[in-house]
Amino acid sequence: MTRTPVRTARAPVPAQGRERRAGRTRPGQGAAGQWAAWAFLAPVVVYLLVFYAYPLYRNVELSLRNYTVRSFVRGDAPFAGFANYAKVFADATFGPALWHTIVFTLVSLAFQFAIGLALALFFQKNFRLSATLRALFLVPWLLPLIVSSSTWSWMLNSDSGVVNAALSRVGAGPVNWLTSPDWSLWSVIIANIWIGIPFNLVVLYSGLQAIPSAVYEAAALDGAGAWQRFRRVTFPLLRPVSAITVLLGLVYTLKVFDIIWIMTKGGPSGSSTTFATWSYRLGFGNLVPSFGPGAAVGNLLILMALAFGLVYIRVQRRQAAA
């Protein structure tokens, strides 16, 4: 009795296996793809190294050496360690400049975000000329800072400014907005708020457009009023966009220099001096520049922005895990 040979059926090759075999038949394809990826990535890497990494390295190096004009040109400045940072901390300007930086940043952020959110909610309702008005609100953001700052300097001028002229019409006395230690910081804060509102308006308005209208309809069917819809629906769903807006505004506001320098130059008597203006004055605003302390103040400003950025990342991770 003869036995017929039994043929074992082969299992079908998975799709991933076929792709791997097909890839093996083309030697060098993976390497070519990697080289192409690096070629596209190279411009970004070069840009970051040249315009971010190297300036940051030079700023740190400046703060750790005792530079003068001569040694800056010759490049033979002696190593000073953290002496420049100790000099900055011991300076009488450090405390007021730190306080002014905190007040300038927090007050500006609070009003920019609140007014920008209110305008975004207002423009969320489609009405005639809505697009035109939104475009007009972008004008402060599009103007060069030197133009905006100069305009505010003219408006807040003690003698010929339109603000004091308007106050005199209602029977109020003139205010020395730019020359009084009590008002100079608030003057630059007002100008910075006006300049930063359009950015908050644009970003928050985009976030509101991404919220589905069905959510509001469901909340209205449940009997939620306007305030409850904002508190329970709009604000929670807008939280990721709000966090990005606040973080970007924080980083920008910490390093604001143009507005303060053009309007008050940090005065009078240092009443509107922040870390940004103090760093510039130390490095370039004196006949005998102090490059090391100026770089040290700039690095402290970078550390403040980095600390706020790390706090933002930690908060975002907690919200994602919840």
Secondary structure, 3 states (H helix, E strand, C coil): CCCCCCCCCCCCCCHHHHHHHHHHCCCCHHHHHHHHHHHHHHHHHHHHHHHHHHHHHHHHHHHCECCCHHHHHHCCCCECCCHHHHHHHHCCCHHHHHHHHHHHHHHHHHHHHHHHHHHHHHHHCCCCCHHHHHHHHCHHHHCCHHHHHHHHHHHCCCCCCHHHHHHHHCCCCCCCCCCCCCCHHHHHHHHHHHHHHHHHHHHHHHHHHCCCHHHHHHHHHCCCCHHHHHHHHHHHHCHHHHHHHHHHHHHHHHCCCHHHHHHCCCCCCCCCCCHHHHHHHHHHCCCCCCHHHHHHHHHHHHHHHHHHHHHHHHHHHHHHHC
